[in-house]
Amino acid sequence: MDTQTLIYIFVGISFSLYIGIAIWSRAGSTKEFYVAGGGVNPVVNGMATAADWMSAASFISMAGIIAFSGYDGSVYLMGWTGGYVLLALLLAPYLRKFGQFTVPDFIGTRYYSKAARVVAVICLIFISFTYIAGQMRGVGIVFSRFLDVPITMGVIIGMAIVFFYAVLGGMKGITYTQVAQYCVLIFAYMVPAFFISFLVTGNPIPQLGLGSTVNDGSGLYVLQKLDLVLQDMGFGAYTDGSKSMIDVFCITAALMVGTAGLPHVIVRFFTVPKASDARKSAGWALIFIALLYTTAPAVGAFARINFIETVDQTEYAKAPAWFKNWENNDLIAFYDKNDDGVMQLSSGDAFKGSPSYADTTGTAGQRMVTNPPNEESTNEVYVDRDIMVLANPEIANLPGWVIALVAAGGLAAALSTAAGLLLVISSSISHDLLKSTFRPQITEKGELLAARIAATAAIVVAGYLGIYPPGWVAQVVAFAFGLAAASLFPAIFMGIFSKSMNKEGAIAGMVSGLVFTFSYIAYFKLVAPDANVAANWLFGISPEGIGVVGMIINFAIAIAVSKMTDSPPVEVRKLIDSIRVPRGAGDAATH
């Protein structure tokens, strides 16, 4: 059976499974729609959280960034995993004990203010849309390559599928769908990793393979070989970082704290029966996430070795089939700068800007690009980093069923997170804006309908952002974390751990943190992208790491404003005591 047929079968079976589960577990009440009825087993919730958490950025893009950035890519690993520990220990159990449906619910009640709730909804929508743009772009890339449709069409198909099970099933449908998606996703990531690790090093366990010798008779270790090969081609060593220490620290911290402020992950802890289960499910989620995260550095390193060996100094006419496949999907481009028909890799960009493709072909038969070539570099090949994990099995000549499995896994990763985010957006609009703020008299049926309409509108906006994305998948996602770190995290953290924090302080902090961080990112990424170099950055901190500065501004302004305004009412202080004290500890524990 040919690979394309296998892809249709694998993707078809996995989609039928997701939609079947969504129909089986359709939400009948708002509690089922928002928090799956609040009775999900911690292990099941851990799996669902892992799928919700491991998005297209984790599955598709992270190993691609590590493959091309080497040591610099490790900030994503450290930040995202460390943030999960922070969330499990500092926030999850307290938020579960508080017992609300959404993050703005917590902020609105804790800060006894409708204005605080509305500000939290605005922060949340900014974060969720930034994040979801990355997911939809991931869906488009997978569909375009494996179902042979343009990226735009791929995004539209993805929108239709997410609409089906997020809008119908709500949190109940999403929870059980995400368990299935986790199983597909992790299997799809690990199987090719085992194969490729064995082919490159003779050791089938990728985590150990990364520290083994390459089985080409050279006696070199994997990272030694990569360092040597890349330095010969004019790149920096794979194991050396190019980022400054402060930037590495700030990006890692922004990703870490941003994780703990991410609304779609926090909501997962409202779906378990009690506070102790919130800790347990966070522990299980960490185990399920670590499986993929400890494998990603090896996948990235093996992908880079295989890519260089199969492309560099190869005649374009004899280029492997996978190269032409991805070229047809506009995700690889070759420009023959010296007219010798041979592809050459070296440091620097092959083109000025991102390539735009023409309908003509060059002398060697390659697709032509309308952008002028970058004459300052001898590099002749452009490759979209987001394809590395998806192309890896093809580059390594693995069987067709493995390629099909990766296609299904990539879609599972992107769709599971997109669905979780859409639910957060729709519940924040229907529950926090309508029910709790502007239309308290709305019926449960009306609220459920509003949630579904909001989810539909959110899917359309998400699709648009996926078709016109502002950067690579993992980078777009990193900005969402920066926004979460600068706006929601301080408000949640001080809401649990500070009795003196009042509504004026929280609102001023959230607004200032969000405005500063969003303005900084927008300036360097949208207004003046040419100025986006270390010399122009504030304290040498890149847009990916600026969320930390936004967070410090948020904390400082919130504390200063709360000192100058009235302290919170007595009942709010009692509420904070009750959140922090274990149930059954009695009065003695509150003093």
PyMOL commands that set and color helices and strands:
alter all, ss='L'
color gray80, all
select helices_A, chain A and resi 3-24+30-38+42-53+56-98+103-110+114-146+151-201+206-209+222-232+245-260+263-270+275-293+296-311+316-318+321-328+385-395+400-438+444-467+473-497+503-527+529-531+534-536+538-540+547-564+570-580+587-590
alter helices_A, ss='H'
color red, helices_A
select strands_A, chain A and resi 314-315+332-334+342-343+357-361+367-369+381-383
alter strands_A, ss='S'
color yellow, strands_A
deselect
rebuild
show_as cartoon
